[in-house]
Amino acid sequence: MTQDANDDTPAGDRKSSLLEQMRRVGESSGRNRAERLNKQTQQPVRQATRFEDLPEYKRVMTQKIAGEMAGIANPFYRSHDVAAGATTRMGGREFINFASYDYLGTNTDPLVTAGAKEAIDRFGISASASRLVAGERPVHIELEQRLAKLYGVDAAVCFVSGYLTNVATIGCLMGPQDLVIHDEFIHNSVLAGVKLSGAARRLFKHNDAENLESILKTLSSDFRRILVVVEGVYSMDGDVADLPALLELKARYGFWLMVDEAHALGILGANGRGTFEHFGLDPRDVDIWMGTLSKTTSSCGGYIAGSSALADVLKAEAGGFVYSVGLAPVLAAAAIAGLQILESEPERAARLRHNGNLFLECARQAGLDTGLSLGFSVVPVLVGDSLRAVQLSNDLLSEGINVLPIIHPAVPEGMARLRFFITCDHTEEQIRHSVAVTTGKLKDLQDRNFGLGSIDMDKVMQLLPTRQTSGAS
């Protein structure tokens, strides 16, 4: 008969005693049962929480009520009547569009649509299974081979979502004994991946290699693996990672380097191949290239490119690949066609760079705050608080310009902005006109001192939903 090291009571007697306690608990009912169980386990009695009582819901309602009090329409979830590129149509009206990241105009290109239609005719819509089971199609293999060739590496793996790509990859490669260090402006999907992995997390000042090195110098040797994650082009600010400095640190400190190319593929480099081409570096020096298929290639999904060993590990161990349906064949085919356009028509990337530089130059000349942007795929216009950003977006919509605000908590309050996505198909006239209208509308809001300061927040809080105390508990 076994005994616990800290208890002289025989295990069998303890078991009988516990069963007797459970029997007595079972004789009571309702709240008494919960209270008795609580005394046994010394755990607090928990009651189901209404979603309306969650602080997350209160935050959503605070923004909604503040907007309604200011007479501001919700700028999000605007429904488009057609494919949105440099222009779009909503409610039967035409708009200049800066809210879609069809950077190279591939979304409606005949080559892309023809490839998609052919894939539908051959494979249907869905892969209908995980690729491990019955979801593998020739287009998956071709797409991964093309991505690997584009990056000059051994292999690639495609996932059904760009967000899932970061979550699944970091969750697979890292664990509780590991450390992830990331740029402070990194995408939310990376943070979600770190949380899933259980790894420790540190951040370094945006694009500051010296700050990153100071963190690396102080690290304990207890960590099994270290991963540093940056973005090629930062999605909120439009500047570029200092890849040469990062590779120099990697050579000295021996970490894995992961570069998120979501807004860099098709944009940076003479041929649009991304950050490594922009700097003239060997792509094999980066351990993990990550990207999305929804921007330059106008499809949906994400990918990891790197060594064959990396690809083998992800295909065997990453939950987001193993336990997920395979990428829809139609989406894989569309992405293949998008890559073909990128390779055969480098002039599209050149036009995009010209348009981005033009927008940035015009905005700065007009006195707009474009933050850190270098004038590639993303140019933000910083306007201050969230309410002002939302109103400016609505004011521009009334003038035939569609651009969306980025507000708290996506960015810190006081750093709200409009985020302009530039494409190769925007015309010089559209760019100059949009910058001029934005400048005028923003000045009007500033002259009126429009913003969160004009809202009675005490009244907002009074209007928030409160717990209902009457009726059934």
C-alpha positions as CSV (number, residue, x, y, z in Angstrom):
1,M,0.0,0.0,0.0
2,T,1.5,3.3,-1.1
3,Q,1.7,6.5,0.9
4,D,2.2,10.1,0.1
5,A,5.6,11.4,1.3
6,N,3.9,14.2,3.2
7,D,0.9,12.3,4.6
8,D,0.8,9.4,7.0
9,T,-2.7,8.4,5.8
10,P,-2.7,5.2,3.6
11,A,-3.7,6.0,0.0
12,G,-6.6,3.6,0.1
13,D,-8.1,5.3,3.2
14,R,-7.7,8.7,1.7
15,K,-9.5,7.5,-1.4
16,S,-12.4,6.1,0.7
17,S,-12.6,9.4,2.6
18,L,-12.7,11.4,-0.7
19,L,-15.5,9.2,-2.0
20,E,-17.5,9.7,1.2
21,Q,-17.0,13.5,0.8
22,M,-18.1,13.3,-2.8
23,R,-21.2,11.3,-1.8
24,R,-22.2,13.9,0.8
25,V,-21.6,16.7,-1.7
26,G,-23.9,14.8,-4.2
27,E,-26.7,14.8,-1.6
28,S,-26.9,18.5,-1.6
29,S,-28.1,20.5,-4.6
30,G,-27.9,23.8,-6.5
31,R,-25.8,26.5,-4.8
32,N,-25.2,24.4,-1.7
33,R,-23.4,21.8,-3.8
34,A,-21.2,24.4,-5.4
35,E,-20.4,26.0,-2.0
36,R,-19.5,22.6,-0.5
37,L,-17.3,21.8,-3.4
38,N,-15.7,25.2,-3.1
39,K,-14.8,24.5,0.6
40,Q,-13.3,21.1,-0.4
41,T,-11.1,22.5,-3.2
42,Q,-10.6,26.0,-1.8
43,Q,-11.4,27.4,-5.2
44,P,-13.6,30.4,-5.7
45,V,-17.2,29.9,-6.8
46,R,-17.5,31.1,-10.4
47,Q,-20.6,32.1,-12.2
48,A,-21.0,32.4,-15.9
49,T,-20.2,35.9,-17.1
50,R,-22.4,37.7,-19.5
51,F,-20.5,38.9,-22.6
52,E,-22.1,42.3,-22.0
53,D,-20.1,42.5,-18.8
54,L,-16.7,41.9,-20.3
55,P,-14.3,44.8,-20.3
56,E,-13.7,44.1,-24.0
57,Y,-17.3,44.8,-24.7
58,K,-17.3,47.9,-22.6
59,R,-14.3,49.2,-24.7
60,V,-16.2,48.5,-28.0
61,M,-19.3,50.2,-26.7
62,T,-17.3,53.2,-25.4
63,Q,-16.0,53.8,-28.9
64,K,-19.4,53.3,-30.5
65,I,-21.2,55.7,-28.1
66,A,-18.5,58.3,-28.4
67,G,-18.9,58.2,-32.1
68,E,-22.6,58.4,-32.0
69,M,-22.5,61.4,-29.6
70,A,-20.1,63.2,-32.1
71,G,-22.3,62.3,-35.0
72,I,-19.6,60.1,-36.6
73,A,-20.6,57.2,-38.8
74,N,-18.7,53.9,-38.4
75,P,-16.0,53.9,-41.2
76,F,-15.4,50.1,-41.0
77,Y,-17.1,47.3,-42.9
78,R,-17.8,49.4,-46.0
79,S,-19.2,47.1,-48.6
80,H,-17.7,47.2,-52.1
81,D,-19.8,46.5,-55.2
82,V,-16.8,45.4,-57.3
83,A,-13.2,44.2,-57.0
84,A,-11.3,47.0,-55.3
85,G,-8.0,48.2,-56.7
86,A,-6.9,51.8,-57.4
87,T,-10.6,52.6,-57.7
88,T,-13.7,51.0,-56.3
89,R,-17.4,51.3,-56.3
90,M,-19.7,51.4,-53.2
91,G,-23.4,52.0,-53.2
92,G,-23.2,52.7,-57.0
93,R,-20.6,55.5,-56.5
94,E,-17.0,55.5,-57.8
95,F,-14.1,56.2,-55.4
96,I,-10.4,56.6,-55.5
97,N,-9.3,53.7,-53.3
98,F,-6.4,53.6,-50.9
99,A,-7.8,50.9,-48.7
100,S,-6.9,47.7,-50.6
101,Y,-3.4,46.1,-50.9
102,D,-3.6,44.9,-54.5
103,Y,-0.2,46.5,-54.9
104,L,0.6,45.2,-58.4
105,G,-3.0,45.2,-59.8
106,T,-3.1,41.4,-60.1
107,N,-6.5,40.9,-58.5
108,T,-8.4,41.3,-61.8
109,D,-5.6,40.5,-64.2
110,P,-6.8,38.1,-67.0
111,L,-3.9,35.7,-66.3
112,V,-5.0,35.4,-62.6
113,T,-8.7,35.0,-63.3
114,A,-8.1,32.5,-66.1
115,G,-5.8,30.4,-63.8
116,A,-8.4,30.5,-61.0
117,K,-11.2,29.5,-63.4
118,E,-9.2,26.6,-64.8
119,A,-8.5,25.4,-61.2
120,I,-12.2,25.5,-60.3
121,D,-13.0,23.5,-63.4
122,R,-10.4,20.9,-62.5
123,F,-10.4,20.8,-58.7
124,G,-13.6,22.4,-57.6
125,I,-13.4,25.0,-54.8
126,S,-12.1,23.3,-51.7
127,A,-9.2,20.9,-51.1
128,S,-11.8,19.2,-48.8
129,A,-9.1,17.7,-46.5
130,S,-5.8,18.3,-44.8
131,R,-3.0,18.0,-47.3
132,L,-1.7,15.1,-45.2
133,V,-4.9,13.1,-45.7
134,A,-6.5,13.8,-49.1
135,G,-6.1,17.5,-49.7
136,E,-2.8,17.6,-51.7
137,R,-3.1,19.0,-55.3
138,P,-0.4,19.6,-57.9
139,V,-1.0,23.4,-57.6
140,H,0.2,23.3,-54.0
141,I,3.5,21.7,-55.0
142,E,3.9,24.2,-57.9
143,L,3.2,27.2,-55.7
144,E,5.7,26.2,-53.0
145,Q,8.3,25.5,-55.6
146,R,7.8,28.9,-57.2
147,L,8.0,30.6,-53.8
148,A,11.2,28.8,-52.9
149,K,12.8,29.7,-56.2
150,L,11.8,33.4,-55.8
151,Y,13.5,33.5,-52.5
152,G,16.5,31.5,-53.6
153,V,16.0,28.9,-50.8
154,D,15.3,25.1,-50.7
155,A,11.6,24.9,-49.9
156,A,8.4,26.6,-48.9
157,V,5.2,25.7,-47.1
158,C,1.8,27.3,-47.7
159,F,-0.9,27.8,-45.1
160,V,-4.6,28.8,-45.5
161,S,-4.1,32.1,-43.7
162,G,-1.4,34.7,-43.3
163,Y,-2.2,35.2,-39.7
164,L,-2.2,31.5,-39.1
165,T,1.2,31.2,-40.8
166,N,2.9,33.2,-38.0
167,V,0.9,31.7,-35.2
168,A,1.5,28.1,-36.4
169,T,5.2,28.5,-37.3
170,I,6.2,30.2,-34.0
171,G,4.0,27.9,-32.0
172,C,5.7,24.9,-33.7
173,L,9.3,26.0,-33.5
174,M,9.4,27.7,-30.1
175,G,8.5,26.4,-26.6
176,P,8.6,27.3,-22.9
177,Q,12.4,27.0,-22.8
178,D,12.9,29.5,-25.7
179,L,12.9,33.2,-26.2
180,V,11.3,35.4,-29.0
181,I,12.6,38.9,-29.4
182,H,10.6,41.1,-31.7
183,D,10.4,44.7,-33.0
184,E,8.0,46.7,-30.9
185,F,5.8,47.4,-34.0
186,I,5.5,43.7,-35.0
187,H,2.2,42.3,-36.2
188,N,-0.3,40.9,-33.8
189,S,-0.1,37.5,-35.4
190,V,3.5,37.2,-34.1
191,L,2.4,38.0,-30.6
192,A,-0.3,35.3,-30.8
193,G,2.3,32.8,-32.0
194,V,4.5,33.6,-29.1
195,K,1.6,33.2,-26.6
196,L,0.7,29.8,-28.1
197,S,4.3,28.6,-27.9
198,G,4.7,29.5,-24.2
199,A,8.1,31.1,-25.0
200,A,9.5,34.1,-23.1
201,R,9.1,37.3,-25.0
202,R,11.1,40.5,-25.2
203,L,10.7,43.5,-27.5
204,F,13.3,46.0,-28.8
205,K,12.8,49.6,-29.9
206,H,11.5,49.9,-33.4
207,N,14.2,49.2,-36.0
208,D,16.9,49.8,-33.4
209,A,19.7,47.3,-33.9
210,E,21.7,48.8,-31.0
211,N,18.8,48.2,-28.6
212,L,18.4,44.7,-29.9
213,E,22.1,44.1,-29.2
214,S,21.8,45.4,-25.7
215,I,19.0,42.8,-25.0
216,L,21.1,40.0,-26.6
217,K,24.1,40.9,-24.4
218,T,22.1,40.5,-21.2
219,L,20.4,37.2,-22.0
220,S,20.7,34.2,-19.8
221,S,22.2,31.1,-21.4
222,D,19.2,29.2,-20.1
223,F,17.2,29.7,-23.3
224,R,17.3,26.7,-25.6
225,R,16.5,28.7,-28.8
226,I,16.2,32.4,-29.6
227,L,14.1,33.8,-32.5
228,V,14.2,37.4,-33.6
229,V,11.2,38.6,-35.7
230,V,10.9,41.7,-37.8
231,E,8.9,42.9,-40.8
232,G,10.4,43.7,-44.2
233,V,8.1,46.7,-44.7
234,Y,6.2,47.6,-41.5
235,S,2.5,47.5,-42.1
236,M,1.5,50.5,-39.9
237,D,4.5,52.8,-40.6
238,G,5.8,52.0,-44.1
239,D,9.5,51.9,-43.2
240,V,11.9,49.0,-43.9
241,A,13.8,46.7,-41.5
242,D,17.5,47.3,-41.2
243,L,18.3,43.8,-42.5
244,P,22.1,44.3,-42.9
245,A,22.4,45.2,-39.2
246,L,20.2,42.3,-38.2
247,L,22.3,39.8,-40.1
248,E,25.5,41.2,-38.6
249,L,24.0,40.6,-35.1
250,K,22.8,37.2,-36.1
251,A,26.4,36.2,-37.1
252,R,27.7,37.3,-33.7
253,Y,24.9,36.1,-31.4
254,G,23.6,33.0,-33.2
255,F,19.8,33.4,-33.2
256,W,17.2,32.5,-35.8
257,L,16.0,35.5,-37.9
258,M,12.4,35.6,-39.2
259,V,11.4,38.3,-41.7
260,D,7.7,39.0,-42.3
261,E,7.5,40.0,-46.0
262,A,3.7,40.6,-46.2
263,H,4.1,44.2,-47.4
264,A,7.5,43.7,-49.0
265,L,7.1,41.0,-51.7
266,G,6.4,42.7,-55.0
267,I,7.4,46.1,-53.6
268,L,11.1,46.1,-52.5
269,G,13.9,45.4,-54.9
270,A,14.4,46.0,-58.6
271,N,12.4,42.9,-59.5
272,G,10.0,43.1,-56.4
273,R,11.6,40.0,-54.8
274,G,11.6,41.7,-51.4
275,T,13.8,42.9,-48.6
276,F,16.9,40.8,-49.5
277,E,16.9,42.1,-53.1
278,H,16.4,45.7,-51.8
279,F,19.6,45.4,-49.8
280,G,21.5,43.1,-52.2
281,L,21.9,40.3,-49.6
282,D,22.0,36.5,-49.8
283,P,18.4,35.3,-48.9
284,R,19.9,32.1,-47.4
285,D,21.3,34.2,-44.6
286,V,17.8,34.6,-43.2
287,D,16.4,31.5,-41.5
288,I,12.7,32.1,-42.0
289,W,11.0,34.1,-44.7
290,M,7.3,34.6,-44.1
291,G,4.8,36.2,-46.3
292,T,1.1,36.4,-47.3
293,L,-0.6,35.5,-50.6
294,S,-3.3,38.2,-50.3
295,K,-1.4,41.2,-51.4
296,T,1.0,41.1,-54.3
297,T,-0.5,37.8,-55.5
298,S,-4.1,38.7,-54.8
299,S,-5.1,35.4,-53.3
300,C,-5.4,34.3,-49.7
301,G,-3.1,32.4,-47.4
302,G,0.5,32.6,-46.2
303,Y,3.8,30.9,-46.6
304,I,7.1,30.1,-45.0
305,A,10.3,29.8,-47.2
306,G,13.6,28.5,-46.0
307,S,15.6,25.3,-45.7
308,S,14.2,21.8,-46.6
309,A,14.6,20.9,-42.9
310,L,12.4,23.8,-41.8
311,A,9.7,22.9,-44.4
312,D,9.8,19.2,-43.3
313,V,9.3,20.2,-39.6
314,L,6.4,22.5,-40.3
315,K,4.6,20.0,-42.6
316,A,4.9,17.3,-39.9
317,E,4.5,19.3,-36.7
318,A,2.8,22.6,-37.2
319,G,-0.8,22.3,-36.0
320,G,-2.0,25.0,-38.4
321,F,-0.8,22.9,-41.3
322,V,-1.4,19.3,-40.1
323,Y,-4.8,19.8,-38.7
324,S,-6.1,22.4,-41.2
325,V,-7.8,21.9,-44.6
326,G,-5.3,22.5,-47.4
327,L,-5.2,25.8,-49.2
328,A,-8.1,26.0,-51.7
329,P,-6.7,24.9,-55.2
330,V,-8.3,28.0,-56.8
331,L,-6.4,30.2,-54.4
332,A,-3.1,28.4,-55.0
333,A,-3.7,28.7,-58.8
334,A,-4.4,32.5,-58.4
335,A,-1.2,32.9,-56.4
336,I,0.8,31.1,-59.0
337,A,-0.4,33.4,-61.7
338,G,0.3,36.4,-59.5
339,L,3.9,35.2,-59.1
340,Q,4.2,34.8,-62.8
341,I,3.2,38.4,-63.3
342,L,5.7,39.6,-60.7
343,E,8.5,37.7,-62.5
344,S,7.5,38.7,-66.1
345,E,6.5,42.3,-65.5
346,P,9.0,44.0,-63.2
347,E,7.7,47.3,-64.5
348,R,4.7,47.0,-62.2
349,A,6.9,47.1,-59.2
350,A,8.7,50.1,-60.6
351,R,5.5,51.9,-61.2
352,L,4.5,51.1,-57.6
353,R,7.7,52.6,-56.2
354,H,7.2,55.7,-58.4
355,N,3.7,56.2,-57.1
356,G,4.7,55.6,-53.5
357,N,7.5,58.1,-53.7
358,L,5.2,60.6,-55.4
359,F,2.6,60.3,-52.7
360,L,5.2,60.7,-49.9
361,E,6.7,63.7,-51.6
362,C,3.3,65.4,-52.1
363,A,2.2,64.7,-48.5
364,R,5.4,66.0,-47.0
365,Q,5.3,69.2,-49.1
366,A,1.7,69.7,-47.9
367,G,2.8,69.5,-44.3
368,L,1.2,66.1,-43.6
369,D,2.9,63.9,-40.9
370,T,3.8,60.7,-42.7
371,G,5.8,59.3,-39.8
372,L,8.5,56.9,-40.6
373,S,7.3,55.9,-44.1
374,L,9.8,55.6,-46.9
375,G,7.2,55.8,-49.6
376,F,6.9,52.1,-50.6
377,S,3.6,50.2,-50.2
378,V,2.3,52.0,-47.1
379,V,2.1,55.7,-46.3
380,P,0.4,56.7,-43.1
381,V,-0.9,60.2,-42.4
382,L,-0.8,60.7,-38.6
383,V,-3.7,62.8,-37.3
384,G,-3.8,62.5,-33.6
385,D,-6.6,60.9,-31.7
386,S,-8.9,58.1,-32.9
387,L,-12.0,60.2,-33.2
388,R,-10.3,62.7,-35.5
389,A,-8.9,59.8,-37.7
390,V,-12.4,58.3,-38.0
391,Q,-14.0,61.7,-38.9
392,L,-11.3,62.4,-41.4
393,S,-11.9,59.1,-43.1
394,N,-15.6,59.9,-43.4
395,D,-14.9,63.4,-44.7
396,L,-12.7,62.0,-47.4
397,L,-15.3,59.4,-48.3
398,S,-17.8,62.2,-48.9
399,E,-15.2,63.6,-51.4
400,G,-14.9,60.3,-53.3
401,I,-11.7,59.0,-51.6
402,N,-11.7,55.8,-49.7
403,V,-9.0,55.4,-47.0
404,L,-9.4,53.7,-43.6
405,P,-8.3,54.9,-40.2
406,I,-6.1,53.0,-37.8
407,I,-7.1,53.7,-34.3
408,H,-6.5,52.6,-30.7
409,P,-5.8,49.8,-29.7
410,A,-4.2,48.9,-33.0
411,V,-1.9,51.9,-32.4
412,P,-1.4,54.0,-29.2
413,E,-4.0,56.7,-28.6
414,G,-2.5,60.0,-30.0
415,M,-0.9,58.0,-32.9
416,A,-4.1,57.4,-34.8
417,R,-3.7,57.7,-38.6
418,L,-5.1,57.1,-42.0
419,R,-3.2,54.3,-43.8
420,F,-2.8,54.8,-47.5
421,F,-2.1,51.7,-49.5
422,I,-0.4,52.6,-52.8
423,T,-0.8,50.5,-56.0
424,C,1.0,50.5,-59.4
425,D,-2.4,51.5,-61.0
426,H,-2.9,54.8,-59.1
427,T,-2.5,57.8,-61.4
428,E,-0.5,60.9,-60.7
429,E,-3.8,63.0,-60.8
430,Q,-5.4,60.7,-58.2
431,I,-2.5,60.9,-55.9
432,R,-2.1,64.7,-56.1
433,H,-5.8,65.2,-55.7
434,S,-6.1,62.9,-52.7
435,V,-3.2,64.5,-50.9
436,A,-4.7,68.0,-51.5
437,V,-8.2,67.0,-50.2
438,T,-6.7,65.2,-47.2
439,T,-4.7,68.3,-46.3
440,G,-7.7,70.5,-46.5
441,K,-10.0,68.3,-44.5
442,L,-7.5,67.7,-41.8
443,K,-6.8,71.4,-41.4
444,D,-10.6,71.9,-41.0
445,L,-10.7,69.4,-38.2
446,Q,-7.7,70.9,-36.5
447,D,-9.1,74.4,-36.8
448,R,-12.3,73.2,-35.1
449,N,-10.3,71.4,-32.4
450,F,-12.2,68.3,-33.3
451,G,-11.3,65.1,-31.4
452,L,-11.7,63.2,-28.2
453,G,-11.4,66.3,-26.2
454,S,-14.7,67.5,-27.6
455,I,-16.6,64.4,-26.2
456,D,-18.1,64.4,-22.6
457,M,-16.6,61.0,-21.5
458,D,-18.6,61.1,-18.2
459,K,-21.7,61.0,-20.3
460,V,-20.3,58.2,-22.4
461,M,-19.7,56.2,-19.3
462,Q,-23.2,56.8,-18.1
463,L,-24.6,55.4,-21.4
464,L,-22.6,52.2,-21.2
465,P,-24.7,49.1,-20.7
466,T,-25.0,48.1,-17.0
467,R,-25.6,44.7,-15.4
468,Q,-29.3,43.8,-15.3
469,T,-30.1,42.8,-11.7
470,S,-33.8,41.9,-12.2
471,G,-35.0,38.6,-13.6
472,A,-33.4,35.2,-13.4
473,S,-29.8,35.0,-12.2
